[in-house]
């Protein structure tokens, strides 16, 4: 048998009022906008003093509110982390219960993806920049130190971070995660010394927030590092191809290394 639909407070009030007036159940059900069976069950349950049937919830409202606070504090925690922290606080609940409660709060899991759309003005700036830089010689380009950021992961099924969000919260500040690694002093300068010796060079950066910050600009100024002007949202295709090829090589090397370690342990 199918589960009887839950009656609203208004429907229950109508049923109780009409029942006191001695109206028949068919009339009561029609006026309340529910089935006769639902109206009859409500009346009989109230007369007999029975409470709502079904298994009792294992979590209290207070415990649920504590879980909701955990989600709000850090949207990027996965289900396993939320379940662990929640149960460590003394809540006895399964992983499935944790997931059900999070969904009851209205949250769903998403992969953060921000891909800015280029408008006409940006395309024009990129075209103008390309025409100007097209006049540069190979010798001039050889003095440019190019940079790029990328994460190389050898592990399987790496899909990047996910976050919990409700409807309409896609652009909420709590759903954005920033990261910054201070690599200019420890990696960029040694690379420049190795490549250019004492000769002047120009540093290329892709206008990432970490590069355009006031502290970063001040650091580049203090160290006398010139910066190549770069149009917004303009990833270099050559760098992207080299990065993809590097990822393939690193991934293949990682698989080979794992296989080698496996065969070595097996033969031992």
Buried (B, 14 or more C-beta within 10 A) or exposed (E): EEEEEEBEEEBBEBBBEBBEEEBEBEEBBBBBEBEBEBBBBBBEEEEEEEEEEEEEEEBEEEBBEBBBEBBEEBBBBEBEEBBBBBBEEEBEBEBEBBBEBBEEBEBEBBEBEEEEEEEEEBEEBBEEBEEEBEEEEEEEEEBBBBBBEEEEEBEEEEEEEBBBBEEEBEEEEBBEEEEEEEEBEEEBBEEBEEEBEEEEBBBBBBEEEBBEEEEBEEBBEEEEBEBBEBBEBBEBEEBEEEBEEEBEEEEEEBEEEEEEEEEEEEEE
